[in-house]
Amino acid sequence: ADTRAEASEMKEMLEICREYITAIRLKGAISENASNPARCTELSAYFTHCNLQPSHLLLALRSAMGTAFKQKNFISSAS
């Protein structure tokens, strides 16, 4: 990085990448634990806490709500 602006931009990009890598790893863990619905619900809730772009976060929230609803966990699916 040649300037401070470039250095701060690089740090910001690293933070974004870290959040997306975490989200991808959580999504993979959800797929691996498809036979354990309670664990899938828990991982889906964790997935919603990733700092993603708004459109991607909306998809994560809808997915978590659907997972909680399928498990008849209506309180979690409503919040």
N, CA, C and O atoms as a GROMACS GRO file, in nm:
protein
  316
    1ALA      N    1   0.083  -0.118   0.000
    1ALA     CA    2   0.000   0.000   0.000
    1ALA      C    3   0.088   0.125   0.000
    1ALA      O    4   0.175   0.140   0.085
    2ASP      N    5   0.064   0.211  -0.095
    2ASP     CA    6   0.147   0.331  -0.109
    2ASP      C    7   0.100   0.444  -0.019
    2ASP      O    8   0.182   0.521   0.032
    3THR      N    9  -0.027   0.455   0.001
    3THR     CA   10  -0.078   0.566   0.081
    3THR      C   11  -0.165   0.512   0.194
    3THR      O   12  -0.201   0.395   0.198
    4ARG      N   13  -0.196   0.601   0.284
    4ARG     CA   14  -0.282   0.562   0.397
    4ARG      C   15  -0.422   0.525   0.348
    4ARG      O   16  -0.486   0.435   0.404
    5ALA      N   17  -0.469   0.593   0.246
    5ALA     CA   18  -0.602   0.563   0.191
    5ALA      C   19  -0.605   0.420   0.136
    5ALA      O   20  -0.702   0.347   0.156
    6GLU      N   21  -0.499   0.383   0.064
    6GLU     CA   22  -0.492   0.248   0.010
    6GLU      C   23  -0.482   0.145   0.122
    6GLU      O   24  -0.541   0.037   0.114
    7ALA      N   25  -0.407   0.179   0.226
    7ALA     CA   26  -0.392   0.087   0.339
    7ALA      C   27  -0.526   0.066   0.410
    7ALA      O   28  -0.559  -0.046   0.446
    8SER      N   29  -0.602   0.173   0.429
    8SER     CA   30  -0.732   0.158   0.495
    8SER      C   31  -0.830   0.083   0.406
    8SER      O   32  -0.914   0.007   0.455
    9GLU      N   33  -0.819   0.104   0.274
    9GLU     CA   34  -0.905   0.030   0.182
    9GLU      C   35  -0.872  -0.119   0.185
    9GLU      O   36  -0.962  -0.203   0.179
   10MET      N   37  -0.744  -0.150   0.194
   10MET     CA   38  -0.702  -0.291   0.203
   10MET      C   39  -0.756  -0.356   0.331
   10MET      O   40  -0.802  -0.469   0.328
   11LYS      N   41  -0.749  -0.283   0.442
   11LYS     CA   42  -0.800  -0.336   0.569
   11LYS      C   43  -0.950  -0.360   0.560
   11LYS      O   44  -1.000  -0.461   0.610
   12GLU      N   45  -1.021  -0.268   0.496
   12GLU     CA   46  -1.166  -0.284   0.481
   12GLU      C   47  -1.198  -0.406   0.395
   12GLU      O   48  -1.291  -0.481   0.426
   13MET      N   49  -1.123  -0.425   0.288
   13MET     CA   50  -1.145  -0.541   0.202
   13MET      C   51  -1.115  -0.672   0.276
   13MET      O   52  -1.186  -0.771   0.258
   14LEU      N   53  -1.012  -0.672   0.359
   14LEU     CA   54  -0.980  -0.790   0.439
   14LEU      C   55  -1.093  -0.823   0.536
   14LEU      O   56  -1.126  -0.940   0.555
   15GLU      N   57  -1.152  -0.721   0.597
   15GLU     CA   58  -1.265  -0.743   0.689
   15GLU      C   59  -1.384  -0.802   0.615
   15GLU      O   60  -1.449  -0.894   0.664
   16ILE      N   61  -1.413  -0.749   0.497
   16ILE     CA   62  -1.524  -0.800   0.416
   16ILE      C   63  -1.499  -0.945   0.379
   16ILE      O   64  -1.588  -1.030   0.390
   17CYS      N   65  -1.376  -0.973   0.333
   17CYS     CA   66  -1.342  -1.111   0.296
   17CYS      C   67  -1.354  -1.206   0.414
   17CYS      O   68  -1.404  -1.318   0.400
   18ARG      N   69  -1.310  -1.163   0.531
   18ARG     CA   70  -1.319  -1.247   0.651
   18ARG      C   71  -1.464  -1.280   0.683
   18ARG      O   72  -1.496  -1.394   0.717
   19GLU      N   73  -1.552  -1.182   0.672
   19GLU     CA   74  -1.694  -1.206   0.700
   19GLU      C   75  -1.755  -1.304   0.600
   19GLU      O   76  -1.832  -1.392   0.638
   20TYR      N   77  -1.721  -1.289   0.473
   20TYR     CA   78  -1.775  -1.379   0.372
   20TYR      C   79  -1.718  -1.520   0.383
   20TYR      O   80  -1.789  -1.618   0.359
   21ILE      N   81  -1.591  -1.532   0.420
   21ILE     CA   82  -1.533  -1.665   0.442
   21ILE      C   83  -1.604  -1.734   0.559
   21ILE      O   84  -1.634  -1.853   0.552
   22THR      N   85  -1.629  -1.659   0.666
   22THR     CA   86  -1.702  -1.714   0.780
   22THR      C   87  -1.841  -1.760   0.737
   22THR      O   88  -1.886  -1.867   0.775
   23ALA      N   89  -1.908  -1.677   0.657
   23ALA     CA   90  -2.043  -1.711   0.610
   23ALA      C   91  -2.041  -1.838   0.524
   23ALA      O   92  -2.129  -1.924   0.537
   24ILE      N   93  -1.942  -1.850   0.438
   24ILE     CA   94  -1.933  -1.968   0.352
   24ILE      C   95  -1.905  -2.093   0.434
   24ILE      O   96  -1.961  -2.200   0.408
   25ARG      N   97  -1.819  -2.080   0.534
   25ARG     CA   98  -1.790  -2.194   0.620
   25ARG      C   99  -1.914  -2.237   0.699
   25ARG      O  100  -1.938  -2.356   0.717
   26LEU      N  101  -1.991  -2.139   0.746
   26LEU     CA  102  -2.115  -2.172   0.818
   26LEU      C  103  -2.215  -2.240   0.724
   26LEU      O  104  -2.281  -2.336   0.764
   27LYS      N  105  -2.226  -2.191   0.602
   27LYS     CA  106  -2.319  -2.251   0.506
   27LYS      C  107  -2.277  -2.394   0.475
   27LYS      O  108  -2.362  -2.482   0.459
   28GLY      N  109  -2.147  -2.419   0.465
   28GLY     CA  110  -2.097  -2.555   0.444
   28GLY      C  111  -2.128  -2.645   0.562
   28GLY      O  112  -2.163  -2.762   0.545
   29ALA      N  113  -2.115  -2.591   0.683
   29ALA     CA  114  -2.145  -2.669   0.803
   29ALA      C  115  -2.294  -2.702   0.810
   29ALA      O  116  -2.332  -2.809   0.857
   30ILE      N  117  -2.377  -2.610   0.763
   30ILE     CA  118  -2.522  -2.637   0.760
   30ILE      C  119  -2.550  -2.755   0.667
   30ILE      O  120  -2.630  -2.842   0.699
   31SER      N  121  -2.483  -2.756   0.552
   31SER     CA  122  -2.502  -2.866   0.456
   31SER      C  123  -2.453  -2.998   0.512
   31SER      O  124  -2.515  -3.102   0.491
   32GLU      N  125  -2.340  -2.995   0.584
   32GLU     CA  126  -2.285  -3.117   0.642
   32GLU      C  127  -2.375  -3.175   0.751
   32GLU      O  128  -2.380  -3.296   0.769
   33ASN      N  129  -2.445  -3.089   0.822
   33ASN     CA  130  -2.530  -3.131   0.934
   33ASN      C  131  -2.677  -3.138   0.895
   33ASN      O  132  -2.765  -3.116   0.979
   34ALA      N  133  -2.705  -3.168   0.770
   34ALA     CA  134  -2.843  -3.170   0.723
   34ALA      C  135  -2.928  -3.273   0.798
   34ALA      O  136  -3.050  -3.257   0.806
   35SER      N  137  -2.866  -3.377   0.852
   35SER     CA  138  -2.941  -3.480   0.923
   35SER      C  139  -2.972  -3.440   1.067
   35SER      O  140  -3.049  -3.508   1.136
   36ASN      N  141  -2.914  -3.330   1.114
   36ASN     CA  142  -2.936  -3.283   1.251
   36ASN      C  143  -3.008  -3.148   1.246
   36ASN      O  144  -2.942  -3.044   1.238
   37PRO      N  145  -3.142  -3.148   1.249
   37PRO     CA  146  -3.216  -3.023   1.232
   37PRO      C  147  -3.190  -2.919   1.340
   37PRO      O  148  -3.192  -2.799   1.312
   38ALA      N  149  -3.164  -2.963   1.463
   38ALA     CA  150  -3.138  -2.866   1.570
   38ALA      C  151  -3.007  -2.792   1.543
   38ALA      O  152  -2.999  -2.670   1.564
   39ARG      N  153  -2.907  -2.864   1.498
   39ARG     CA  154  -2.777  -2.801   1.468
   39ARG      C  155  -2.790  -2.709   1.347
   39ARG      O  156  -2.728  -2.602   1.343
   40CYS      N  157  -2.868  -2.748   1.249
   40CYS     CA  158  -2.890  -2.663   1.131
   40CYS      C  159  -2.957  -2.531   1.171
   40CYS      O  160  -2.922  -2.425   1.120
   41THR      N  161  -3.052  -2.540   1.261
   41THR     CA  162  -3.119  -2.419   1.309
   41THR      C  163  -3.022  -2.328   1.381
   41THR      O  164  -3.023  -2.207   1.362
   42GLU      N  165  -2.937  -2.387   1.464
   42GLU     CA  166  -2.837  -2.309   1.538
   42GLU      C  167  -2.737  -2.243   1.442
   42GLU      O  168  -2.706  -2.124   1.455
   43LEU      N  169  -2.687  -2.320   1.346
   43LEU     CA  170  -2.591  -2.265   1.250
   43LEU      C  171  -2.654  -2.157   1.163
   43LEU      O  172  -2.589  -2.060   1.126
   44SER      N  173  -2.782  -2.174   1.129
   44SER     CA  174  -2.853  -2.073   1.051
   44SER      C  175  -2.864  -1.942   1.129
   44SER      O  176  -2.854  -1.833   1.073
   45ALA      N  177  -2.886  -1.954   1.260
   45ALA     CA  178  -2.891  -1.834   1.344
   45ALA      C  179  -2.755  -1.765   1.348
   45ALA      O  180  -2.747  -1.642   1.340
   46TYR      N  181  -2.648  -1.844   1.359
   46TYR     CA  182  -2.513  -1.786   1.356
   46TYR      C  183  -2.486  -1.718   1.222
   46TYR      O  184  -2.422  -1.613   1.216
   47PHE      N  185  -2.535  -1.777   1.116
   47PHE     CA  186  -2.514  -1.726   0.981
   47PHE      C  187  -2.570  -1.585   0.965
   47PHE      O  188  -2.516  -1.504   0.889
   48THR      N  189  -2.677  -1.554   1.037
   48THR     CA  190  -2.739  -1.422   1.026
   48THR      C  191  -2.655  -1.313   1.093
   48THR      O  192  -2.679  -1.195   1.070
   49HIS      N  193  -2.558  -1.351   1.173
   49HIS     CA  194  -2.475  -1.252   1.242
   49HIS      C  195  -2.352  -1.211   1.163
   49HIS      O  196  -2.273  -1.128   1.210
   50CYS      N  197  -2.333  -1.267   1.046
   50CYS     CA  198  -2.221  -1.226   0.961
   50CYS      C  199  -2.250  -1.088   0.903
   50CYS      O  200  -2.364  -1.057   0.867
   51ASN      N  201  -2.148  -1.007   0.894
   51ASN     CA  202  -2.163  -0.871   0.844
   51ASN      C  203  -2.154  -0.874   0.691
   51ASN      O  204  -2.048  -0.849   0.634
   52LEU      N  205  -2.266  -0.906   0.627
   52LEU     CA  206  -2.272  -0.920   0.482
   52LEU      C  207  -2.337  -0.796   0.421
   52LEU      O  208  -2.390  -0.710   0.492
   53GLN      N  209  -2.333  -0.789   0.288
   53GLN     CA  210  -2.404  -0.682   0.219
   53GLN      C  211  -2.553  -0.701   0.245
   53GLN      O  212  -2.599  -0.813   0.264
   54PRO      N  213  -2.630  -0.592   0.246
   54PRO     CA  214  -2.773  -0.601   0.281
   54PRO      C  215  -2.851  -0.705   0.201
   54PRO      O  216  -2.935  -0.776   0.258
   55SER      N  217  -2.826  -0.716   0.072
   55SER     CA  218  -2.901  -0.814  -0.007
   55SER      C  219  -2.866  -0.957   0.034
   55SER      O  220  -2.953  -1.044   0.036
   56HIS      N  221  -2.740  -0.981   0.065
   56HIS     CA  222  -2.698  -1.114   0.108
   56HIS      C  223  -2.749  -1.144   0.250
   56HIS      O  224  -2.786  -1.257   0.281
   57LEU      N  225  -2.749  -1.042   0.334
   57LEU     CA  226  -2.800  -1.060   0.470
   57LEU      C  227  -2.948  -1.093   0.468
   57LEU      O  228  -2.995  -1.174   0.548
   58LEU      N  229  -3.022  -1.032   0.377
   58LEU     CA  230  -3.164  -1.062   0.363
   58LEU      C  231  -3.186  -1.209   0.330
   58LEU      O  232  -3.275  -1.273   0.385
   59LEU      N  233  -3.105  -1.263   0.239
   59LEU     CA  234  -3.114  -1.405   0.206
   59LEU      C  235  -3.083  -1.493   0.326
   59LEU      O  236  -3.150  -1.594   0.348
   60ALA      N  237  -2.983  -1.454   0.403
   60ALA     CA  238  -2.946  -1.530   0.523
   60ALA      C  239  -3.060  -1.528   0.625
   60ALA      O  240  -3.091  -1.630   0.686
   61LEU      N  241  -3.121  -1.413   0.644
   61LEU     CA  242  -3.231  -1.401   0.740
   61LEU      C  243  -3.351  -1.484   0.697
   61LEU      O  244  -3.413  -1.552   0.779
   62ARG      N  245  -3.384  -1.478   0.570
   62ARG     CA  246  -3.497  -1.558   0.520
   62ARG      C  247  -3.471  -1.707   0.534
   62ARG      O  248  -3.560  -1.784   0.569
   63SER      N  249  -3.349  -1.747   0.507
   63SER     CA  250  -3.312  -1.888   0.520
   63SER      C  251  -3.323  -1.933   0.665
   63SER      O  252  -3.376  -2.041   0.693
   64ALA      N  253  -3.274  -1.851   0.758
   64ALA     CA  254  -3.281  -1.886   0.900
   64ALA      C  255  -3.426  -1.890   0.949
   64ALA      O  256  -3.462  -1.977   1.028
   65MET      N  257  -3.506  -1.797   0.901
   65MET     CA  258  -3.648  -1.798   0.940
   65MET      C  259  -3.716  -1.925   0.890
   65MET      O  260  -3.793  -1.987   0.962
   66GLY      N  261  -3.687  -1.962   0.766
   66GLY     CA  262  -3.746  -2.084   0.710
   66GLY      C  263  -3.702  -2.209   0.785
   66GLY      O  264  -3.782  -2.298   0.810
   67THR      N  265  -3.573  -2.214   0.822
   67THR     CA  266  -3.522  -2.329   0.896
   67THR      C  267  -3.589  -2.339   1.033
   67THR      O  268  -3.630  -2.447   1.075
   68ALA      N  269  -3.600  -2.226   1.102
   68ALA     CA  270  -3.664  -2.226   1.234
   68ALA      C  271  -3.812  -2.262   1.222
   68ALA      O  272  -3.864  -2.335   1.307
   69PHE      N  273  -3.879  -2.213   1.120
   69PHE     CA  274  -4.021  -2.243   1.101
   69PHE      C  275  -4.042  -2.392   1.074
   69PHE      O  276  -4.135  -2.452   1.126
   70LYS      N  277  -3.955  -2.452   0.992
   70LYS     CA  278  -3.967  -2.595   0.962
   70LYS      C  279  -3.949  -2.681   1.087
   70LYS      O  280  -4.005  -2.790   1.096
   71GLN      N  281  -3.872  -2.630   1.183
   71GLN     CA  282  -3.851  -2.704   1.308
   71GLN      C  283  -3.957  -2.671   1.412
   71GLN      O  284  -3.948  -2.712   1.528
   72LYS      N  285  -4.058  -2.596   1.370
   72LYS     CA  286  -4.167  -2.553   1.458
   72LYS      C  287  -4.118  -2.468   1.574
   72LYS      O  288  -4.176  -2.469   1.683
   73ASN      N  289  -4.009  -2.396   1.549
   73ASN     CA  290  -3.954  -2.304   1.647
   73ASN      C  291  -4.006  -2.165   1.609
   73ASN      O  292  -3.932  -2.082   1.556
   74PHE      N  293  -4.133  -2.142   1.638
   74PHE     CA  294  -4.202  -2.023   1.589
   74PHE      C  295  -4.152  -1.896   1.655
   74PHE      O  296  -4.155  -1.790   1.593
   75ILE      N  297  -4.107  -1.903   1.779
   75ILE     CA  298  -4.056  -1.782   1.845
   75ILE      C  299  -3.930  -1.732   1.777
   75ILE      O  300  -3.917  -1.613   1.751
   76SER      N  301  -3.838  -1.824   1.746
   76SER     CA  302  -3.715  -1.784   1.678
   76SER      C  303  -3.742  -1.741   1.534
   76SER      O  304  -3.675  -1.650   1.484
   77SER      N  305  -3.836  -1.803   1.469
   77SER     CA  306  -3.862  -1.768   1.329
   77SER      C  307  -3.929  -1.632   1.319
   77SER      O  308  -3.920  -1.568   1.214
   78ALA      N  309  -3.995  -1.586   1.424
   78ALA     CA  310  -4.062  -1.457   1.421
   78ALA      C  311  -3.970  -1.342   1.461
   78ALA      O  312  -4.001  -1.226   1.434
   79SER      N  313  -3.858  -1.373   1.526
   79SER     CA  314  -3.772  -1.263   1.574
   79SER      C  315  -3.653  -1.239   1.485
   79SER      O  316  -3.573  -1.150   1.513
   0.00000   0.00000   0.00000
